[in-house]
Amino acid sequence: MGGRGCTIDFTSDVTATVYAPQHMVAPLIGKGGENVRQLQDELGGLRLTIESFADMPDHLSRPSRADARDAWIDQQDRRARNSRAWEDDGRPRRPAKGKGGKKGKRNR
């Protein structure tokens, strides 16, 4: 992940403001608000407002590059664990059936 992450200010139990770099505000909102609506739905109806770091109150701090890097590493670790979840689900496996190739000596 290049650049910085976002800062989230939970203003109530049902609302939050996401502060992001100016160049990320439009992509976060999406065309006609599509991205922010999808994110709100995924978060159980939390009402989100997207603003730039320039509008962020003084009591909040911008994430550092180290914070963004650590968040990216955590995200990649979660993705790796989720993609391997099927590997050992505790169920016994039967051997695969097939021809298994030719038996005997190879022609050299």
Secondary structure, DSSP 8 states (H G I E B T S, - for coil): --S---EEEE-SSSEEEEEE-HHHHHHHH-GGGHHHHHHHHHTTS-EEEEEEGGG--TTS----HHHHHHHHHHHHHHHHHHHTTTTT-S-------S--S--S----
